[in-house]
Amino acid sequence: MYQISSAFCEFIAPDCDRASFIQNYLKSAGLESPILQMEGKNHIYVKFPQNQYNPMFRIKTVIAHYDRIGIGANDNSAAVFCLMQWAVDLAKKYGGGGTIVSGGAVNSFHNIRLIFTDGEELGEGGVANQGAFPLAQIFKRLGITNDDIFVFDCMGRGDVPILTQTKLPKTASRQFVKEFSALEQRARNLLQVSSGGKCFCLPCNYSDNASFIANGIPAVAITMLPSSEVNAVLSGQTPDTWALFHTPNDNLASLTPQSFEIFYDILYNLASLKTVPQLNL
């Protein structure tokens, strides 16, 4: 069983400088993580060695917001901390052109682009207020529109991975809908493989995926719920897990170590996933 570390407890402490914590944690493993300052927000970009990428396959951009309201143990400290540990592990296992074995396949690259975002909690004032919105604008301006973008939010409680149902804008182009549907299917397959088929697609609140979708870039959001709470969502009720958000009860005691184990399975399967970009004809 996964053991939540003392470092995680430090990360959720009220006086923790979370941006510095993330940078120092990664630096101790030899990973640079510069701040990307955009409209008063400090996003953190994790720099993996260039030899851990293969241009023949899609980049998989992984995003999680590190800002919080209150303690924020699940929203969104659990996901961020797991991603930090995962990043360190990726850098070591794929470092120097090395290999990692996953499901019997040997890989020498992971094609992961990892960004910790700031200001997601401001999205309640509209997607344009979300910290990731100017980041998505930069992606669009630079023509970075072919990544598979996975947003992870609140992954520390439950045993069922949830793929967020997304209502696309009515103005979405046919090409966008096609690309989004393909990404959604890849995400669904990833969750099914990682959870033994125990996953659902449910209506949830938007996360940083909203900023990318608003800029015409497909992005999916993934969260976690206890199996006992899935029916609450299906019946239109608010599950207990979501009721904890932004309250003092979103604390260490509310987390379930099993969630961390499932999340790591998702992440390592994602690292080994290879998708060839499709030509838009």
Salt bridges, closest charged atoms under 4 A:
ASP67 OD1 - HIS65 ND1 3.04
ASP75 OD1 - HIS65 NE2 3.18
ASP75 OD2 - HIS246 NE2 3.34
ASP89 OD2 - LYS93 NZ 3.36
GLU120 OE1 - HIS65 NE2 3.21
GLU121 OE1 - HIS246 NE2 2.89
GLU124 OE2 - HIS246 ND1 3.89
ASP147 OD2 - ARG113 NH1 2.07
ASP148 OD1 - ARG58 NH1 3.82
ASP148 OD1 - ARG186 NH2 2.84
ASP153 OD1 - HIS65 NE2 3.14
ASP159 OD2 - LYS198 NZ 2.55
GLU229 OE2 - ARG157 NH2 3.27
